[in-house]
């Protein structure tokens, strides 16, 4: 009887370990660097508001201020892929995407990165609250949350603040699928942040008249 109990326990442990292993997303054998890339289509010409918008360098919350690609298998536990990472920190890759989007959108007379060399009327600040692939359901999904704030430069007055969130299903339950889903989600979020900046910028310009 003791022999049977040991044999049964060993079998049960093997099944449990196999189940836990199956929860871990698959990775490619060779290291890969993934890009955040969004194609922004130029909008139709429109009358521009006589304001210059500066886009500051995005920040990132702790855990996401790194090139490491984050994922979760259970709530509140952040893990990172071993062989896959972002080509740079997500915040650094997001900055030129926001600048390009605001340059091509109507609403402001000019838009530029807040590098200290150009003065502006308004400033757009953004923060990455989270950018993670979630394996808590099938298929896995990319979850991105961004916070945007529009600031009036002369008196450093906050005009508007809003949080934007997107979930995008991954085509594959691996980092490749997560990166592709991140770009689809980011395209939605950048469009929403652009609309947020333009709407509140127009409102501020009207109030100044």
Order of alpha helices (4+ residues) and beta strands (2+ residues): alpha-beta-beta-beta-beta-beta-alpha-beta-beta-beta-beta-alpha
